[in-house]
């Protein structure tokens, strides 16, 4: 098992930022400030999260676990809604329910059924929720972006079809299906490359902690399937139920 990094060893990794900044300067990419700010913000946020998690792990209580899960879910929902303020209230509510219900349901299934542990165990629920809910947010964000871009690009065609008597459901459903496919594709591609191109983070972390490779592999396979499931379900529920709120009783689009 590798020894823990001391402060000096840890700070050495920031030297690699100089490589990023040098490449950006060479390519005349004006994002150097963003890289520095992002690095500092990441360091602060993770240090704060580490302090909070240390407190919770040392004082395990169901309320602490639920509170942390509520914060994760709340921030996830806020990230999506802040990028789509023009959506109607019903669509926004569908996004909230889709992210929270699918994320927590898959998390509960994985911990209670697959691992056979207590759902309120903070050392399982909190890190796993970050992976599961985080991937659900990424999927919904990509799905919504694809759907809106397709809708914007084909708006004239869609309006023409609706004026000819085609229902909004028939005109928009292909865009929904395309967006779901696009949103789930990165997870599927990641699954196909695991074990050959890269060793995933969870597996690597367990091996660094001293676990046997076969044990780490079993955990990694199970969590990536859970991630694929939550990504697919959250995107499907968001778009399949949400797009039905985009027209009125006279088949007029509301966006």
C-alpha positions as CSV (number, residue, x, y, z in Angstrom):
1,X,0.0,0.0,0.0
2,X,1.5,3.4,-1.0
3,X,2.3,5.9,1.7
4,X,0.2,9.0,2.2
5,X,1.4,12.1,0.4
6,X,2.9,14.8,2.6
7,X,2.2,18.5,2.0
8,X,5.4,18.9,0.0
9,X,4.7,16.0,-2.3
10,X,1.2,17.1,-2.8
11,X,2.2,20.7,-3.8
12,X,4.5,19.3,-6.4
13,X,1.6,18.2,-8.6
14,X,0.7,21.9,-9.1
15,X,3.9,22.2,-11.2
16,X,2.0,20.4,-13.9
17,X,-0.3,23.4,-14.2
18,X,2.7,25.2,-15.7
19,X,2.6,22.7,-18.6
20,X,-1.0,23.6,-19.2
21,X,-0.4,27.3,-19.0
22,X,2.6,27.0,-21.3
23,X,0.6,25.1,-24.0
24,X,-2.2,27.7,-23.8
25,X,0.3,30.5,-24.2
26,X,2.0,28.8,-27.1
27,X,-1.4,28.2,-28.8
28,X,-2.6,31.7,-27.9
29,X,-5.5,30.4,-25.9
30,X,-6.8,33.1,-23.6
31,X,-7.9,30.7,-20.8
32,X,-5.0,30.9,-18.4
33,X,-7.0,32.8,-15.8
34,X,-9.8,30.2,-16.0
35,X,-7.3,27.4,-15.4
36,X,-5.9,29.1,-12.4
37,X,-9.3,30.0,-10.9
38,X,-10.6,26.5,-11.6
39,X,-7.6,24.9,-9.9
40,X,-7.9,27.1,-6.8
41,X,-11.7,26.6,-6.7
42,X,-11.3,22.9,-7.0
43,X,-8.7,22.8,-4.2
44,X,-10.9,24.9,-1.9
45,X,-14.1,22.9,-2.6
46,X,-12.4,19.5,-2.2
47,X,-10.7,20.6,1.0
48,X,-14.0,21.8,2.4
49,X,-15.7,18.6,1.3
50,X,-12.9,16.6,3.0
51,X,-13.4,18.5,6.3
52,X,-17.2,17.9,6.2
53,X,-16.8,14.3,5.3
54,X,-14.3,13.7,8.1
55,X,-16.8,15.2,10.5
56,X,-19.6,13.0,9.2
57,X,-17.5,9.8,9.1
58,X,-16.4,10.3,12.6
59,X,-20.0,10.9,13.8
60,X,-22.1,8.6,11.5
61,X,-25.8,9.5,11.8
62,X,-28.7,9.0,9.2
63,X,-29.6,12.7,9.4
64,X,-26.0,13.7,8.4
65,X,-26.1,11.3,5.5
66,X,-29.6,12.5,4.3
67,X,-28.5,16.1,4.6
68,X,-25.5,15.5,2.5
69,X,-27.5,13.6,-0.1
70,X,-30.1,16.5,-0.2
71,X,-27.3,19.0,-0.8
72,X,-25.8,17.0,-3.6
73,X,-29.2,16.5,-5.2
74,X,-30.2,20.1,-4.7
75,X,-27.0,21.5,-6.3
76,X,-27.4,19.0,-9.2
77,X,-30.9,20.2,-9.9
78,X,-29.8,23.8,-9.7
79,X,-27.0,23.3,-12.2
80,X,-29.5,22.0,-14.8
81,X,-32.3,24.5,-14.1
82,X,-29.9,27.5,-14.2
83,X,-29.0,26.6,-17.8
84,X,-32.6,26.2,-18.9
85,X,-34.5,29.1,-17.3
86,X,-36.9,29.4,-20.2
87,X,-38.5,26.1,-19.6
88,X,-42.1,26.0,-18.2
89,X,-42.7,25.1,-14.6
90,X,-43.9,21.6,-15.3
91,X,-40.8,20.7,-17.3
92,X,-38.7,22.1,-14.5
93,X,-40.6,20.0,-12.0
94,X,-40.1,16.9,-14.2
95,X,-36.3,17.6,-14.2
96,X,-36.3,17.8,-10.4
97,X,-38.2,14.6,-9.9
98,X,-36.3,12.7,-12.6
99,X,-32.9,13.6,-11.1
100,X,-33.8,13.1,-7.5
101,X,-35.9,9.9,-7.8
102,X,-33.7,8.0,-10.3
103,X,-30.5,9.0,-8.6
104,X,-31.6,8.0,-5.1
105,X,-33.4,4.9,-6.3
106,X,-30.4,3.5,-8.1
107,X,-28.2,4.5,-5.2
108,X,-30.4,2.7,-2.7
109,X,-30.6,-0.4,-5.0
110,X,-26.8,-0.5,-5.3
111,X,-26.1,-0.1,-1.6
112,X,-28.9,-2.2,-0.1
113,X,-29.4,-4.9,-2.7
114,X,-26.1,-5.2,-4.5
115,X,-23.7,-4.5,-1.6
116,X,-26.1,-5.6,1.1
117,X,-25.3,-2.7,3.4
118,X,-27.1,0.0,5.3
119,X,-28.3,2.9,3.0
120,X,-27.3,5.4,5.7
121,X,-23.7,4.3,5.9
122,X,-22.0,7.6,5.0
123,X,-18.8,5.9,3.8
124,X,-20.8,4.2,1.1
125,X,-23.8,6.5,0.4
126,X,-21.9,9.8,0.1
127,X,-19.0,8.8,-2.3
128,X,-21.3,6.6,-4.4
129,X,-23.9,9.3,-4.6
130,X,-21.3,11.6,-6.1
131,X,-20.6,9.1,-8.9
132,X,-24.2,8.1,-9.5
133,X,-25.9,11.5,-9.2
134,X,-23.0,13.3,-10.9
135,X,-23.3,11.1,-14.0
136,X,-27.1,11.6,-14.0
137,X,-26.5,15.3,-14.1
138,X,-24.0,15.0,-17.0
139,X,-26.4,12.8,-18.9
140,X,-29.4,15.2,-18.5
141,X,-27.3,18.2,-19.3
142,X,-26.1,16.6,-22.5
143,X,-29.5,15.3,-23.4
144,X,-31.2,18.7,-22.9
145,X,-28.4,20.5,-24.9
146,X,-28.8,18.0,-27.8
147,X,-32.6,18.3,-27.8
148,X,-32.7,22.1,-27.7
149,X,-30.0,22.4,-30.4
150,X,-31.9,19.9,-32.7
151,X,-35.2,21.8,-32.0
152,X,-33.6,25.1,-32.9
153,X,-32.0,23.7,-36.1
154,X,-35.2,22.1,-37.3
155,X,-37.7,24.6,-36.0
156,X,-38.8,25.8,-39.4
157,X,-39.4,22.2,-40.5
158,X,-41.3,21.3,-37.3
159,X,-43.5,24.4,-37.7
160,X,-44.3,23.4,-41.3
161,X,-45.2,19.9,-40.3
162,X,-47.5,21.1,-37.5
163,X,-49.2,23.5,-39.8
164,X,-49.8,20.6,-42.2
165,X,-51.6,18.7,-39.4
166,X,-48.8,16.6,-38.0
167,X,-49.0,16.5,-34.2
168,X,-46.2,18.0,-32.1
169,X,-45.7,14.6,-30.5
170,X,-44.8,13.0,-33.8
171,X,-42.5,15.8,-34.8
172,X,-40.7,16.1,-31.5
173,X,-40.4,12.5,-30.5
174,X,-37.5,11.8,-33.0
175,X,-35.6,14.6,-31.4
176,X,-36.1,13.2,-28.0
177,X,-34.9,9.8,-29.1
178,X,-31.8,11.3,-30.7
179,X,-31.1,13.3,-27.6
180,X,-31.4,10.2,-25.3
181,X,-29.0,8.3,-27.6
182,X,-26.5,11.1,-27.6
183,X,-26.6,11.5,-23.8
184,X,-26.1,7.7,-23.1
185,X,-23.5,7.2,-25.7
186,X,-20.5,8.5,-23.7
187,X,-21.2,6.1,-20.9
188,X,-21.5,3.2,-23.3
189,X,-18.2,4.1,-25.0
190,X,-16.6,4.3,-21.5
191,X,-17.8,0.8,-20.8
192,X,-16.2,-0.5,-24.0
193,X,-12.8,1.0,-23.2
194,X,-12.5,-0.2,-19.6
195,X,-9.8,-2.7,-18.9
196,X,-8.1,-2.1,-22.2
197,X,-7.5,1.6,-22.7
198,X,-7.8,2.7,-19.1
199,X,-8.4,1.5,-15.5
200,X,-11.3,3.4,-14.1
201,X,-11.1,5.7,-11.0
202,X,-12.9,3.5,-8.6
203,X,-10.9,0.4,-9.5
204,X,-7.6,2.4,-9.3
205,X,-8.5,3.9,-6.0
206,X,-9.3,0.6,-4.4
207,X,-6.0,-0.9,-5.7
208,X,-4.1,2.1,-4.3
209,X,-5.8,1.5,-1.0
210,X,-4.5,-2.1,-1.1
211,X,-7.5,-4.1,-2.5
212,X,-6.9,-7.1,-4.7
213,X,-7.4,-6.4,-8.4
214,X,-10.2,-8.9,-8.8
215,X,-12.1,-7.3,-5.9
216,X,-11.6,-3.9,-7.4
217,X,-12.8,-5.2,-10.8
218,X,-16.0,-6.6,-9.4
219,X,-16.8,-3.3,-7.7
220,X,-16.0,-1.3,-10.8
221,X,-18.2,-3.4,-13.1
222,X,-21.1,-3.1,-10.7
223,X,-20.8,0.7,-10.3
224,X,-20.4,1.4,-14.0
225,X,-23.6,-0.6,-14.7
226,X,-25.4,1.4,-12.0
227,X,-24.1,4.6,-13.6
228,X,-25.2,3.5,-17.0
229,X,-28.7,2.7,-15.6
230,X,-29.1,6.1,-13.8
231,X,-27.9,8.0,-16.8
232,X,-30.3,6.2,-19.1
233,X,-33.3,6.5,-16.7
234,X,-32.7,10.2,-15.7
235,X,-32.4,11.3,-19.3
236,X,-35.3,9.2,-20.5
237,X,-37.6,10.5,-17.7
238,X,-36.6,14.1,-18.2
239,X,-37.0,14.2,-22.0
240,X,-39.8,11.7,-22.5
241,X,-42.1,13.3,-20.0
242,X,-40.7,16.8,-20.3
243,X,-41.2,17.3,-24.0
244,X,-44.9,16.7,-23.7
245,X,-45.2,20.0,-21.9
246,X,-44.0,22.0,-24.8
247,X,-47.3,22.5,-26.6
248,X,-50.8,23.5,-25.7
249,X,-54.2,21.9,-26.3
250,X,-54.3,23.6,-29.8
251,X,-51.0,21.8,-30.7
252,X,-49.1,25.1,-30.6
253,X,-45.5,24.9,-29.5
254,X,-44.8,27.0,-26.4
255,X,-41.1,27.4,-27.0
